[in-house]
Amino acid sequence: KSFVDSIDTLLIKNTSDTWMESYGKFIKFIETNGHMEPPHGTTMGNWRDLQRTLYREKRLTKQKITLLNEINFIWDPLKKEWNKKYQELKDFYEKEGNSNPSAKQNSFLSIWCATQRKNYKNNKLSKEKENLLKKIQFNWYVLEDEWNKKYQELKDYFLKNGHSNLVVT
């Protein structure tokens, strides 16, 4: 065995030992804290972020991927958060019969819906997400629909009363 091969073997062994040590610390973090999102900039947060990067770049071994999958490692936190908010909206839809929560009903969900509309209008919403939202009759044009509703009310008032001079009390 050549000197270079010996050094390569030693580097791989040390890297794997260090990875397993960090993996163990990550599991301990999860057990202690009940979640796997250590703050960014911390040793554990940096290690977690590195695993996501290596995975995206297809530079993480299958063994490491398997170990991380066994603890339900979150590969894409943005996707996880989107799915969580979508489920929240779906629950709202099933309870309320619409997918348009007002800020009064749920301000965070209302803001999330506005973001989805903006992304849709700017062609920044994936077809997959668009289709999921369509399944719960997501309203893409809330302001336009509200205007049409108010117009119809005014029209009905006009037909009933012969004028559109509403008395506001």
Salt bridges, closest charged atoms under 4 A:
ASP17 OD2 - LYS13 NZ 2.90
GLU21 OE2 - LYS25 NZ 3.39
GLU37 OE1 - ARG48 NH1 3.23
GLU37 OE2 - ARG52 NH2 2.80
ASP49 OD2 - HIS40 ND1 3.08
ASP49 OD1 - ARG48 NH2 2.85
ASP49 OD1 - ARG52 NH1 3.78
GLU57 OE1 - ARG59 NE 2.95
GLU88 OE1 - LYS85 NZ 3.61
GLU130 OE1 - LYS127 NZ 3.38
GLU130 OE2 - LYS134 NZ 2.98
GLU153 OE1 - LYS150 NZ 3.94
